[in-house]
Amino acid sequence: MSLPLVFVDTAVLVACYDPQASARRPQAQAWLRRLWEGRQGRTSQQVLNEFYAVARQTFRTALAAGD
């Protein structure tokens, strides 16, 4: 039996890196790790673009323009 595929949204990616989300951060990281290990996680180009935009605004020191 194959495991179901899971769509990973922008909010999950942001929660993995947001130091302000202390309660959600470990849960989001564990969830992504589980999806990665099971090869179940899926996302889209739009989600990656949204994550980049949010990360640039929220974590100013984490990403420089063009990185």
Protein Blocks (a to p, Z undefined) as FASTA:
>chain_A
ZZddddddfklmmmmmmmklmmlmmmmmmmmmmmmmnomaccdfklmmmmmmmmmmmmmm
lpcghZZ
